[in-house]
Amino acid sequence: MSLTITDEAMRSPDTPHTARHRGDGTWEVSWLPKRTQLDRNQAISAMSIAEWVGQIPADAGPEAYSETFWVNIDGWAAELGLTGPDAVARASEPPS
């Protein structure tokens, strides 16, 4: 994993999604456009999901999604009030 985190942004070469600090202590993540009040830890969780999803080839079958993948995704998604499958579906879409 190569998630880069600064005081102003988060990004990874494994995903086109990004997170940015809004200047008021909150963060927004490109795959969660309606949620602009994330805290830093939630933004890290969201970007971790996007990074892990970005490492799976688009044409991969179910075998690409290991138990470890789902354990991590489900944990991070729960921090965002989402299910793992919902988070994977959203993070799989390109940024708007």
C-alpha positions in Angstrom: 0.0 0.0 0.0 1.3 3.4 -0.9 -1.2 5.9 0.5 0.3 9.3 0.7 -1.1 11.5 3.5 -0.3 15.1 4.0 -2.0 17.8 6.0 -4.0 18.9 2.9 -4.6 15.8 0.8 -4.5 12.0 0.5 -3.8 10.0 -2.7 -2.5 6.7 -4.0 -1.2 5.6 -7.4 -3.6 2.6 -7.1 -6.7 4.7 -7.4 -7.9 7.9 -9.2 -9.8 8.9 -6.0 -8.4 11.5 -3.6 -9.2 13.1 -0.3 -8.8 16.8 0.5 -8.8 18.8 3.7 -11.5 21.4 3.6 -9.7 23.8 5.9 -12.3 23.6 8.6 -10.9 20.4 10.1 -13.1 18.1 7.9 -12.2 16.1 4.8 -14.0 15.1 1.6 -13.3 12.0 -0.5 -14.0 11.9 -4.2 -15.9 8.6 -4.0 -18.2 9.9 -1.2 -19.2 13.3 -2.8 -22.2 13.9 -0.6 -20.2 13.4 2.6 -18.1 16.5 3.1 -17.8 16.3 6.9 -15.4 13.4 7.4 -12.8 13.4 10.1 -9.2 12.6 9.3 -9.5 9.0 10.4 -12.7 8.5 8.3 -10.9 9.9 5.3 -8.0 7.5 5.8 -10.4 4.6 6.0 -12.2 5.8 2.8 -8.9 6.2 0.9 -7.7 2.8 2.2 -10.9 1.3 0.7 -10.3 3.1 -2.6 -6.6 1.9 -2.7 -7.5 -1.7 -2.0 -10.3 -1.7 -4.6 -7.9 -0.1 -7.1 -5.5 -3.0 -6.8 -8.1 -5.5 -8.0 -8.3 -5.7 -11.9 -11.7 -4.6 -13.2 -12.2 -7.9 -15.0 -11.2 -10.0 -11.9 -13.5 -12.7 -10.7 -14.7 -13.4 -7.2 -11.5 -15.3 -6.4 -9.6 -11.9 -6.4 -11.5 -10.9 -3.3 -9.8 -12.8 -0.5 -11.1 -13.2 3.0 -8.4 -10.7 4.1 -9.7 -8.2 1.5 -13.2 -8.4 2.9 -12.2 -8.3 6.6 -10.3 -5.0 6.0 -12.9 -3.5 3.7 -15.8 -4.4 6.0 -13.9 -2.8 9.0 -13.1 0.4 7.1 -16.6 0.6 5.6 -18.2 0.2 9.1 -16.3 3.3 10.2 -18.1 5.2 7.4 -21.5 3.7 8.2 -21.4 1.6 5.0 -21.4 -2.1 4.2 -18.3 -3.6 2.5 -20.0 -4.4 -0.8 -21.5 -0.9 -0.9 -18.2 0.7 -0.3 -16.5 -1.4 -3.0 -19.2 -0.5 -5.5 -18.8 3.2 -4.8 -15.0 3.2 -4.8 -15.0 1.2 -8.1 -16.7 4.1 -9.9 -14.5 6.8 -11.4 -14.4 10.2 -9.6 -17.0 12.7 -10.9 
